[in-house]
Amino acid sequence: MNTCIIGCGAISYVHVDSVLKTGGRIVALADIDVEKATILKDKFHLDCAIYTDYRQMLDSEDIDVVHICTPHYLHAEMTIYSLDNGYDVLVEKPLCTKLDDIERILDAERRASGKLAVCLQNRYNPSNVKVKQLLDGKEVIAGVGMVAWNRGFKYYEGNEWKGKWATEGGGALINQALHTLDLLQWYMGEPTSVTAHYATDMLKGIIEVEDTLMATYEYDSGANLNFYCTNCATSMFPVQIMLATNDSKIVLHPDHVIVDGEYISTEEQNASVGKQCWGGGHYILIKDFYEKLRDDKPFWINGVEGAKVMRMILSAYASNGNKILLEENL
């Protein structure tokens, strides 16, 4: 299966490594910075072409699958273009940065001959899968999520697209906390309303987007989800997820689960390439996606699935301290 990568930044290394491990072949790279693409090519000893225009690459090469690893604001445009031209597409998170783009992408997915996959790889991590299994047949009546990480000046230095509403689409929530919120949506379903507050506390003058956000999501069932994320912690803390059903309390950690005080160990996944916080789910997701492509079967984390957490995120930004219905923003 012939694959191309659009965007040769840090996350592209994980994609290339995973594609090669699945037996795929990288036939082309595209980035406006040729040096970045060349470094990636040399790192993996790839025999492939390099382009500065992704459209030219798609027109020129024999490609089956397109991986989109570019800055956030480019995801929607590139996803729609690739689907409209008949390619299978795997797009990094977030699916998009604007509410209007959600339906545009889903329209493109509906009319496409190829398949769309969204890189929500944490759904494959063993502890997260274990919780999903434990919740089978149960209704979650309350959820709490917290992401407390550290992102300072050095993180944003040299990344001109990060820290800006127009290009990153937000801050702590859309970038660092998206996967955690997606897991909570996976466990609890889609909420009907949100009340959110956000601020730029410690990173004022460095970024224009939020470094801290808290949100309460409510459900028709009466359940609610309290969510908090910040980039202002002085250390990197493990992600916290707590869930309550009518008969149990579940606490999720990266390598184990606690159910009503009982410790359940699960296998921890480590990323072979890239940051530890990215986990090891990329390879499993990409392997699963490619197997579904070869067997011509549906892939479960498609555009419809990827859009769910985006409605939650973009509605939180739109809330501005007011309770709003998620449907109001579509």
N, C-alpha and C positions, 0 to 999 in steps of 0.2 A: 504494500500500500504506500503510495507516494504522498509525502506530507510536506507542507511548507509552513514556515513560522513567520508571522508578521509581528515585528517588535522584538528586538534582541537585548532587552534589559535583563535584570536579575532573574525574573521568573521564567524567562525563556530557557534557561539552563535546565530547569527541572523538566520542562516539556520535552526538550531534545533528549535528555537522558531517558525519560520514560518511553518516548516513542521508539528509541533504539532498542530498549529492553523488550518491547513488545514485538520486535521484528520489523518495525516500520522503517521506511527509508526517507531521510530528509533530502529533498531535491532542490530546495530553494529557501533563501532567507531574504526578508525585506526589512529595511530600516533606513530612515533618512540619514542616519549616521553610519557611514560605511565602515568606519573603524570598529564600532560596536559589533556589527555583523561579522566582520573579519575575525575578531577575537573569539566570538562564539564558534565560528567555523573551525578555527584552528584548535580550540579547546577539545572538540570532539572529533577532530580529523575528518571533517565532512567533505565529501565530494559533491559540492552543490554550487549553484549560482547565487549571486548576491544582487539584489535590486534596491533602488531607493524609492521606487513607486510600486506599491503592492498591486495596483491594477495591471501594470505592465507585466509583473510577475505572473499573475493569474492568466493573462492572455498568452504568455509565452511558454509556460512549462506544462508538462503532463502531471497534473496534480489531482489527488483524490480528496485529501483532507486539509483544511485550513485551520491553523491554530492562531488565535488572536491574542497577543500578549502585549499590547500597546497601552499607553496611558488611557485612563478611564473614559475620557470624553470622546475617544475615537471608536469605542466598542460598537455602538449602535450602527454607525455608518458602515463600518467594515463588515459587520455581521450581516446586515441587510444586503450589501453588495455581493458578498460571497454566496449567500443563499440564493439570491436572484440569478446568479450565474451558474447554479447547479452543483455547488460544492457541499460536502459535509463540513460542518464547522464546529470547532470547540473554542469557546470564548472564555477568557479568564473573568473572574469577578471584578467589578460588578457588571451585570448584564448591560446596564446603561446608567446614565446620570440624570435623566429627565423623565418625568411621568409620561409625557407625550410619546416618548420613544418606546415605551413598553408595548403599546398596541401596534406600533409600526413594525417592531421586531416580530411580534406574534403573527401579524398578517403575513410577513415574509416567510415565517416558518410554515404557516398553513398552505401557502401556495408553492413551497419549495419541493423539488425532487430529492434534495439531500436532507440530512438530519442535522439538527442543532443540539449541541450539548453545552451545558454551563458548568464551569469548573467549581463546583461546591464539594470539594474533595473530602472535607471533614465528615461527611455523611458515611464515609467508608472506614473511619477509625474504629478500632475494636470496642472501646468503651462506649462510643456513641451508638454503635450498632446494638450493643448489649442493652442499653437503655430503651432503644426502640422496641426490642423484643420484649422487655419487661412490661412495657406499656401496652402491648397488644391486647385489645379488647377492653382496655380501661380508659376512663375519661380523666384528663388532667384538669384539676379545678384551680390550680395556682402554679405559677412559674416565676422564678427569679433568675436573672442572668447578670453577670458582672465581668467586665473586661477592664483590668487595671494594668496598663502597660506604660512604658516610658518611650517617648519620642521627642527628642530635643532638637536643637539647632542643626546638629550634624546630620540628622536624618533628612532634613529638608534641604540642606545645602547642596547645590548642584542638581537638584531635581526641580526644574522650573515649573513643571506642571502640577507638582504636589502643593497642597496648602492653599489652593485657589478654588473657589466655587465653580468657575467656568470650566476648569480642566480636571480637577479631582472629583468634583461633584459634592464635596463635603469633606469631613475630617475623620475623627475617631470612629464614628458609626459606620460610614460607608467603606472605610478602608480596613481598620484593625478589627472592628467588632462584627462585621457582616456575617462571618461564618458562625459565630455564636448565636446571633439572632436567627440565622437560618435554621440552626439545629432546634431552637425553641419553637419555631414555626413548624418544623417537621414533626415535633412531638405534640404540639398543641393545636395545630391547624391555624388558619388565617383569622386574625381578629377582625372586629367590625369598626372599632374606633381607637383613637390614640390621643393622648395628651402628652406633649413633650416640651422640654426646656433644654436649651443648649447655650454654651458660652465659650469664649476663648479666655481662659484664665491665666495659665502659666506661659502660653506661647503667643501672647499678644505682641504684635510687632514683628513676629516671625511668620505667622500664617494668618489668613483671613477667615478660614473655616473654623469649626468648633474643635476644641481639644477635650471637651467634656459634655456629656449629654445624659439626661435621664428621661425615661419615657414610661408611661403606663398604657398598656394595650388592654382593651376590654373585649369580651366575647359575648355573643348572644346567650350563651349557656349560663352566664354569670361568672365565669372564670376570668381571671386577669393575669397579666404578665407584667412584672416590674423589671425594667432593664436599665442598667447603668454602665457607661463606658467612659474611660478617660485615658488620655496620653500623658497625664501629669504625674503618674506615680514615680517615685524615685527608684523603683526597682520593677522588674518584670514579674508579675504574679501569675500563677496558673489561672486559667479561665474557670469561672465558677458557674455551674448550672444546678438549680434546685427545683424539684418538681413535687407536687402533691397530688395524689389521687384520693378517692374516698377511703381507701384502706391502707395507704402506704406513703412514705416519704422517701424520695430518691435524691441522692447527692452525687453528681457526676464530676469526676476528676479525670485528668488526661490518661492515667493508666489504671484506674480502678473505679468501681461504683460502690456506693454505700446505700443499702436498702434497709430502712428501719434499724440502722445501727450495725447491720451485718456487712462486713467487708467482702467484696467480690473482686478478685484480681482479674485484669484483662491484659492482653499483650499490648505493649506500647509500640507504636510505629515511629520509627525515626526516618527523617528525610535523608536519602543518600546524597542528594545535592540540594543546596539551598539552606535557608534559615531553619533552625529547629522548630520555630513556632509555626512553620508551614505544615509540619507533620509529614507523614509518609503516604497520604491518601492520593496524591497526584498520580503515581504509577498505577495504583489499583483502578482509579477512575478511568484513566486513559486506556488501560488494558481492557476494561469492561466495555468502553465505548467502541474500541476497535473490533472487539469480538462481535458486538452487536452489528457493526457495519458489515463485517464479513458474512454474518449469518442473515443479513437483511431483517433484523429484528428491531423493535423500538428501543430507544435508550431512555431510561426513566428520569434522568435529571435534564430535561429538555427546556425549551424556552418558557413553557407554561410553568414549570417548577421554579426556574430561576427568577421568574417575574414576581413570585409571591413575596420573597424577602425584600425585593426592590420597592414594592408597594408600601411595605412597612417602613422602610428607611426613608423614602421620599415623602411619605405622609408625615413622618415624625418631624422632618425639616419644615414642612408646610404648617405644622400645628402652631408653632410660635406661642406656646403656652395655652392654646385653646383646644378644647376637645373637638375633634373633627372625625367624620366618618371616612374610612379609607376610600369608599366609593366616590366621595365628593371630588377626589383628585384625579379621577380617570377621564 
